[in-house]
Amino acid sequence: MLKHSAQLIAKRCTTRASVRLLRHAPSVSTTMIIYRPYSSAAAHDFFPEADYMPNRRTKDQKQGQRLVSPLTKYDTITAGGSVHSDPHQRSIVKHLDRLWYDLQNYTPQSKQTMSPSLVGSISKLFGATPTRSPTSLYVYGNVGTGKTMVMDLFYDTLPISRKRRVHFHAFMLEVHARIHAIKKTNPRLANPIAPIADDLVKESYVLCFDEFQVTDIADAMILRKLFTELFDRGVVLVTTSNRHPTELYKNGIQRQSFVPCIELLMNRCEVLSLDSGTDYRKIEREQTTQPVFLHPINAATTKTIDAITRKLTHNKPLAPMTLHFLGRALVIPEQADGVARVRFHDVCAQPLSAADYLEMVKHFHTIILTDIPQMTMKHRAEARRFITLIDAMYESKTTLVASAENSILDIFNADEGKEALQEQMRLMMDELSVADISSPLFTGQEEAFAFQRALSRLIQMQSKDWVNKELI
């Protein structure tokens, strides 16, 4: 009876898959179609190059709305001159294009929809479960090469409603908050990750993560379980990172426990390198009439900052504001009309986190940050917070007006203080029984890499197409 049911379902699945694909394909054998229902390679067998599948209406597309694939969109904007055409970017977009087509009529099946015995019977017949999800994509490379841009191109053109694009910092903060809420209401629950995964999939089965990185042991342990649960539920992941998966959390504490997560990413994702050798954020852009990154710190700079403050706040008096979130309170000493004015010491030399900065950018379209010192390896904590603040502002497209001791190019000095840092690391290694001082965790390579990314973003954030229109 069970065998007959499995054969009947398999026959129906085969017929539907064959009919669906044959509507758009040349005459080919049905055997090819049956075994590759969501294969990118199969799609290319039928429709080579860019537009290998015709425009068609999907389950989330409105009547009369024409689909535009990522590759078509990329070619359009590069032809128009708004984006520089780059063969490395286009190669990545082609992979995103294939995934875009694979997702058109894909919906993950509920984890409990079919009994394990029935799934096993169908697996024996076909050699794989009939609910295989499209292959996820992991795009990595140096800063400023266009990783975020191509991912956003994919996300913006994807015609489904259950999708989400989020900065990885913000996503992990949300996951921690969900875990806290579940443990508060159900402290005896052994695995809070499973219900979180259920909720995430109900909301979005395509997740786009920007700036995927792991630097915290708590995140590392959570991700191993979370990604397993998400992939088991048919989630498709598209992520950008500055690191190859095998370089994630390298030499971190208890990294061996994180290795299964790396192996999972390698197995479930197509790993692609986008490294054209060009940092497009540093390419000369049209600058604002009013400079927004002022140096050095002197009376003239302070006078200009005061004038900009009055202009952006429309001469409204500055007043303190307290932001309440996650059981915390963050005081902004001076603000008015969507503009916050803060000193570097107040936001980067205090024990603040990504959660604080993400809350700030929710409330203010412009942040005036004054008295930025030159940062060296002696100021790792302050530099990390500054970089996290810049990341939050960049992600939310917040305008930055700043005064600093040095120019943008000289704001970080990764060499000064390096010897003292290494001595501190040796002492720490003795306490932790860590053997490899050459690892990025202990040499400051991670900070230097983060400096490079922040520098790239700071340059872009001075351009006309970024800042508050009142300053153009």
N, C-alpha and C positions, 0 to 999 in steps of 0.2 A: 504493500500500500504506500509506504513511504517512498520507495523507489519510483513508483508510478507518479506520485505527486511531484517529486523532484524533476522527473522527465517532462511532465506537463508544464511546470513553471519554466524550465529551461527552454522548452519549445517556444513558449510565448515570448520569453525575453529575447530569444534568437530572432523570432519573426519581427518583433517591434524594432529591434536594433537594426535589422537588415533593411526594413522598409524605410526607417528614418534616414539611414545613410544613403540608400540607393536613390532617394529623391534628388540628391545633389551630386551623385557620383557617376562616372562612366561605368560601362559594363565590366565588372570584376567578379571574382568568385566570392560567394557568400561566406566561405570559410575564413577568408581574410577579415571580414567584417565582424564575425561572431566573436573572435578571440581578442579584438582590440577596440572595444566600444568607446574608450576614452583616451586612446593613444594619440599623442601628438604626431608620432611618426606615421601612423595610419592616415591621419588627415593629410599629411604631405604626400603620401602615396597617391592620393586622389587629386589633390589640388596643390601643386608645387608653387613656391614663391609666396609673395606677400598676400594676395587676396585669394588664397587657395580654397576658401569657402565663400559662397555668395552671401550677400546681406540677407538676413532672415529675421523674422520677429521671434523673440523668445518669450518665456513665461512672464518676465517682468518688463517687457517692452510695450509701450503704448501703440495703439493702432496708428499707422502712418509714420511712425518714428523710424528714421533710418539709422542703422547701426554704423558706427565708425570704429574700426579696430585700432589698437595702439600703433601698429606700423603705418597704417594710412594716416593717422593723426600726426605721427612723427614726421613723415615725409611732407605733409602739408605745412607744418610750422617751420621746418627747415627750409623748404622751398620759399616760404614767405620772408625768411631772413630773421625771424624773431628768435630762433635758436640756431646755433652753429651746427652744421651737419658733421657728425663724427662717426666713422665706420665702426668704432668699438661700441659706441652707444647703440647704433642701429643693429648690430649683431645681438645685443642683449634684448632690444625691443622685439626682434624676430622671435626669440624664445617666449617673451611675454605675450606676443601675438598668438602663438600656438596655444599657450595656456588659456588665453582669453576665449578662443574658439572651443577648447575642451570644456570650459565652464558653462557654455551657453545653455545646455539642457541637463546640467548635472545638479542634483540635490542629494546631500548625504542621507543615507537611510538611517533611521533610528537604530541605535545599538541593540535594542531589544525587539525589533520588528520581527525577526525570523528566529526560530529556535536554533540552537547550536547544531543539533543533529541534521536539520534540513540544510543549513549552510554547509555543513560538512559533506553532505551528499552531493550538493551542487558543485562544491569545490572539487570533488573527485571526478565529476563529469567533465569539468572545464579546466581544471588545473589551477583555478583562482576563484575567489569569491566574486559574485556578480556585481558587487557594490564598490569595486575598486575606485578610489578617488584619483583625480588628475595629479600628476607629480608636482610637488611644491617647488618653488624657486628660491635660491639663496644667492644674492648678488653681493659681492664684496670687492673692495678696491680702495685706492687712495682717496684722500679728501678732494672734493670739488670736481670729480670726474663725471657727475651727472647721475649718480645712483638714485637719489631721491627723485629727481626729475622724471626718469624713465618709469619708476614705480608709480608715481602719481599719474603719469600718462595712462598706465594700465588701469589703475583704480578709477580714474575719472571716466574712462570709456566703458568700463565693465557694467553691462546693463542688468544688474541684479540688485535687489534691495538688501539682502542679508550679507552685507560686506562691511568691513571696518578698516580704516587707516588710522594708525596711532603711533606716536613716538614711543619707543620701547620703555623709556623711563616712566612715562605716564601709565603705560599698561601694567608694569610691575607694581607701581604704587596702588593701582586699582585692585590687582590680585591680592596684595597684602591686606587691603581694606576688606575685601570679600572674605578672606580667611578669618580675619578678626571677627567679622560679623557672624560668621557661621559658628565659630568656637564659642562666641558669647551666647548664642541661642541654643546650641547643641554641643556642650563641652565634651560629651562622651563619643562623639562621632570620630571614628578611627581615621577616615580618609576624607578630609574636607575638600580635596582637590577634585574628586569625581563630581560632586554637585556643582562646583564652580565651572567645570568643563561643560556640564549639561547646559547651564545658563548661557555660557559664552556661545555655544553652538546654536542655541535657539535664537540668539541675537544676530550672530554672524558666522557663516561657515567659510568665508574667505577673509583671512586676516592679513593685513599688510603692516609690517613692522618697519619703522625707520630707525636707523642707528642701533641695531641689535648689538649689545655688548653685555658681558657678564663680569662684574668686578666684586661682587658681594657673595659671600658664602650662602647666605639665606636665599638669595635669588637662584643660585646654582642648584641648591637642593630642591627648590620648588619647581624649577623648569624641567628637571628630569621627569618628575611625575606628571606635570601639567601637559607637556608636549606629548607624552605617551597617551594620556587620556584624550587629548584633542585629535591626534592623528587616528586613534581608534574610532572616533566619532565621525571621521570623514572630513575633517577640516583641511582646507588648502591654505598653505602659508606662502606669502611672498615677503621676503625681508631683505633689507640692505644692511651692510655692516662694513666696518673697516678691516675686519679680520676674517680669515678663512676659518671654517668651523673648528679645525684642529688647533687653531691658535686661541680659541676662546678660553678665558679663565686659566691661561697657561701659568703653571706653577702656583696657582691659588691654593689656599688651605683646603685640604681634603679633596683635591681635584679628582682623585681617582673615582670618587662617588659621582662626579659630573661626567665622566667619560661616556657612560651609556647614553647620555643626552646627546653628546657629540656624534656618537655612532648612529643614533636615531635620525639626526639631521642629515647625516651623510647618506643614509639609506632612503629617506623619504623625500629628499630635496635634490634637485639638479643644481649643483654648485657652479656658479659662473663668475668669472673675473672681469670686472670693468676697470681697466687701468690703462687709459689712453696716454698717460704721462702729462696731461694738461689739467691744471686747476682752473676751471672756467670762472670760478668766483674771483680770481685775481686778474682776469682779463679786464683791461681798462673799460670802465663804464662811465656814463655821463653822471657827473657828480652834482650834488645840490649846490645852489647858489650860496647858501649858508652852511659852512662846514659844521659837522655834527660831532666830530671827534677832535677835541681841542687839546693842545699841548704847547708848551709845558704848563704847569700850574703856577699862575701868577695873577696879578691884579687885573690885567687885561682879559685873561681867560675867564676869571670869575665874573667880570662885568658882562662878558658875552653870554655866559651861562645864565645869568640873572635875566638878561634881555630875552633869551629864548624861552625861559620859564614863563615870563609875563606874557609873551606872545601866544604860547600854546595853552595857557590857562585863561586867556582872555582877561588878564589882570585880576582874576579872582584871588582872594587871600588863601594862602596855603594853610592847611590844618592837618592834624594827625588823624589817622584812621586805623582801626584795629580789624584785622581779617580773622574771622573765626572759622576753623575747618579741622576735621579729624580730631576734635578735642583739643586743638591747639589755638594759640592766639599770636598773630604776627602783627606788630605795630609798624606802620608806615609813618615816620615822623612828619613828613610834609607831602601833601597831595592836594590836587584840585582839578576838577573837570577832566578826569580820566588820565591825568599826568601825575606820576610819582617822582619825587626828588629825594634821592637817598645817597648817603656816602658809602664808599667802598667798605669802610670799616664796619658799617652797620649791617651790611648784607653778606659780606664775604669773610669777615674775621669773626663772625659769630657762628654758633653751631646750628646752621640752617641746612636744609636738605632740598632735594629736587621738589618735594611736595610743597615747600614754602615758595619756591620760585614759580612753580606752575600755578599756584594760587595767585601770586602777584600778577602774572600776565593775563589772568582771567579778568582782573579789575582795571588794568591800566593799558591804554593803547600806546603810551609813551613812557619810558623810564629814563630819567635824567640821573646818571650815575657819576658822582664827582670824586675827585681825589684818588684816582687809581694809581697805585705805585708800580714800579717795575717789579715783576715777580720772578723769583729764582727758585731753585730746588729747596731753599730754606723755607719757602712759603708754600709748600705743597698743598696744605689744607686750604689756604686762602685761594690758591690758583685753581684747585679742583672745584671749589664753590663758584668761583668766577666763571669757569668754563661751563658748569652746569646751568648757571644763570643765563649765559649767552645761548646755550642750547635751547632752553625754555623760550627765550625771546625769539630766537630764530624760527623755531617750530610754529610759534603763534604769530609770526610776522609783526612783532612789537618793534616800534621805533626806539633806537638807542641814541641818546645824546650823552656825551661823556667828556670829562676833563681828566687828563692823565699826566704823569711826570714825563712820559716818553711817547713817541709816535707809536702807531699800531705795530709797525714792524719791529719795534724794540721793546714792546710791552712785556715780552717773555724773554728771560735769559736762562736757558736750560743748563748752561755750563757752570755758572756761578753757584757755589755751594754744593757741587756734586761730590767732592771728596768728603765733606762733613756728612752728607747724606749716606754715602756708602759705609762710613764708620757706624752710623746709627743702625743701618741695615745689618751689619755684621753682628752687632750686639743682639738685635732682634732674632737673627737666625740662630744664634747660640741658644737662645731661650726656647725657640720653636723646633730646634734640631733640624733645620733646613740646610741642605747641602749646597745648592746651586745659587751663588751670588750673581751669576751672569744672566739670570732670568729677568725678563722685562719687569716683573713685579718689584725687584729689588734694585735695579739700576736706574730707575726713573725713565725708562723707555716709554712706558705707558703715558706718563705725564708729558713727555716731549711730543709724543704722537697726538695727544689731546690738545696741546698747545698749537700744533700745526693746524688742526681742524678748526679751533677757535679763531686763529688768525685769518684763515680763509673766510670764515663766516663774518668776522668783523669788517673785512674789506668789502664784502658784498653789501653789508648793512649800511654802508655810507652812500650807496648809489641812489639816484633819483627815483628809480622804480621801487624803492624799499621804504624810504622815510615818510613821515607825516607830510601830507601835501602842503601844509602851511609853511613848511621850511624849504620848499622847492623854489 
